[in-house]
């Protein structure tokens, strides 16, 4: 997830799988870039003994040709580089410490570990409260730099300082309001027939239960959680808008989009419209098929389908058979590692730490922690023996290989990945079980074929759901006083093919991103487009990527090593040879 800004980011990427089943609760904290530091600080991790060998094989490449592109830097550019690099020297070790403390807290959530983590986090923020550096940055900003990338870095860095030094009170009020709403929502205990249940239990019911009465009760119990916080969320949206106005933006959605993710609101809208128009027909067809199957299963008419009927895993779903064939969790790990071996990675000998199975005091989601670019990536997961777990592990390993592939020759602030880019690679890797043949020794060819064909269905569902969530969020910030229940209803009809006669409710308020990660969902949406475009390109160059050992080197040389040293759209164009568009994704849907 991300972000405080482009400079200090969250460094954990939540797994895509949980988004697919829509119970995704993103990690919330206010951290900090994953950063290299002095190695003495890094005692809790020992590098792989094969690291030297690994570095040689995937050696650091000279990036100067890309970083400087022959441009002349003027004196102010050089002055900024000096300030930036001085600051980075302090930032690196403190960020690394915070990253490691965060990992320790997530794998063992004791009060002591929480305190350690909060302390090291605060030490990072302290660095941004330095008036002297802030003044230097302001004066450089005023006179302007020549280099485009440096100008952007300067702008981001200045904003970080500005927000820590000047918007303190307002930011504090926003943080408090957010925490209040989060605790209110977390305190809500869903009930079915007067008995307490859990959010996980509800998801299970909606996936497996055919008893419509019980489904409706589970669905209602979930929506009531939204009722508890809906009014608070509206107030919070208004507060955020007030903050954005002080920064010269129309509303907070546009502020966050531009300032945190460098995405232009009009550009995003055009992309959404393009996907909507191109995928409209195929979506209508898939939605009609899905509705017919569901209605048949329940023995009702298509027009009687309600929100609580959706989400059921049907018996003819090939994932069911795959799950049956996966006897152990270890099998899941072997299949995933073998897929990476096929791409030319030696996961066991990379500086990657795997903490894969549930344990007491351990966070229950799936994350990749980018501890130190090129040197240290760690996965926290809670795998079981099913196809979803293969998706999760392949996904998180995708974040890892990206992070390990980033060149350490880059300036420290560029030793990271854009959220949508790393998410795109991870999603692409998660799809490999439905794209290529990594399950060929696990299930009969017929099942695998069916499973592969189902990819487009999950793609379509994901894309429609993302469009719904983004369109709603945008409109909510534009006009928080409108009837939001009705807005959600109308957009559900438009994007997901929901029935027009369904009742209006506060389901929208159960989307966790609206509270904790404003304007973030568009990263997943864009990542999904990138993923399709990247895979097409790779497949053209390399064939099935899990059957070509050059894949690892190709990805590193052409994508990973660059970190954020060029802008996101330049990077995607350089890598795939085309600017980002919806073309590849729409083709996947039609296949
Ligand atoms: Zn991810």
Boltz pocket constraint, residues with backbone or C-beta under 6 A from the ligand:
constraints:
  - pocket:
      binder: B
      contacts: [[A, 13], [A, 14], [A, 15], [A, 16], [A, 395], [A, 399], [A, 422], [A, 423], [A, 426]]
      max_distance: 6.0
